[in-house]
Amino acid sequence: MSLGSFKIKAFNTLSSLPKHYYFLFFLSFVLSVYTALFAHMNNWLIFKSSFDHLLSGVSLYRHYPSEHHDLFKYSPTFALFMAPFSLLPAWLGATLWNLTGVFLFTLGIAKMKLSRPQQIALFWICLPEFIGSTQGFQSNIHLVSCLMIFWAALEDKQVFSASLSLLSTFFIKLFGILGLVLLGYEQNSFKNPRFFFKGLLTFATLFITLSLLPALFVGYDSLLFQYQEWLVMLKEDASESYGFSLMGFVHGVTQIHFDRLPWQIAGGLSLMASILYFRKGDRTARLFGFISLCYFLILFNHKSESPTFIIAMVGFALHQSLIQNPKIRWSLIIFTLGCVSLMYSDLFKTIKQSHLDIYAVKVWPFLILYPLALFNLQFKK
């Protein structure tokens, strides 16, 4: 496919979305420029400087207080792909980064071939978290968008697109690779062994290629050094932390320190068990699998933070559309938006750190929603 035909196809795909989604591009542009000019862009400065650090051969994973706060926690490949953004003026690179996220987000929604009511609901339910993630120049929109494209590519049996989109999540944040669990559905594996093994071969080839790609610019020794530094940082970063997760909720209530790994293993087994139990299911069952994955990436992630919840809210926006009982659906919508978005707005700023953060209020709805998704409950009228 030529570049021109790809652009035409992408435009035709996006044109099927409600007009609301065109507003996201305008909103993202305004928020990005305003934040870039009048606020601190710490996340973006971390992304921007990573390409320079990669080329200069210094560690990507050390503190550079004169440039930004916090650490770069992404892959060397991610740092390489920051090149076209980092070479631009900071405000312009940051704006284009966010607009890229919007493009991927709208493309993912269009490729999932959702109904018009689902598309509209997804827009409004995700909008508050979308705004927060955009203002912080986060990568979570990019990650969940790639997961949506991955799910859609599996449905359409597009091997290369599925492999590339899933690997993109991995090189952004490691936990994105857990999307592989969706291969447990018969349609994606057992019923289509040719598709399955072709997909694994494509995935492995792309993984090796993208992992080694920075070596073309910095050499293999320098790249090996960066991967060694990355592993050290990941081990240190995994120190005692619970985040806005199930473990964070339990820790907040009990104030007891405990090992998170057994909880995460139990969560992973529950997700796999659900997918294997419903492995012969239809498109709705596979959509529940995607929803469960979105919840899992928040609920059992000891590094979950407020901007990460755009991932879970995409899952919830799809989940609520599958609940047929209107009373239950609206109760869940009000409860979820209340805990995730309203309670973390400026209206409750005074009790955020003293109460909301301690008890991980933001994750409360997903303590209920995750089991509902695992069991594919639709609550018929």
Secondary structure, 3 states (H helix, E strand, C coil): CCHHHHHHHHHHHHCCCCCHHHHHHHHHHHHHHHHHHHCCCHHHHHHHHHHHHHHHCCCCCCCCCCCCCCCCCCCHHHHHHCHHHHCCCHHHHHHHHHHHHHHHHHHHHHHCCCCHHHHHHHHHHHHHHHHHHHHCCCCHHHHHHHHHHHHHHHHCCCHHHHHHHHHHHHHHCHHHHHHHHHHHCHHHCCCCHHHHHHHHHHHHHHHHHHHHCCHHHHCHHHHHHHHHHHHHHHHHHCCCCCCCCHHHHHHHHHCCCCCCHHHHHHHHHHHHHHHHHCCCCCHHHHHHHHHHHHHHHHHCCCCCCHHHHHHHHHHHHHHHHHCCCHHHHHHHHHHHHHHHHHCCCHHHHHHHHHHHCCCCHHHHHHHHHHHHHHCCCCCCC
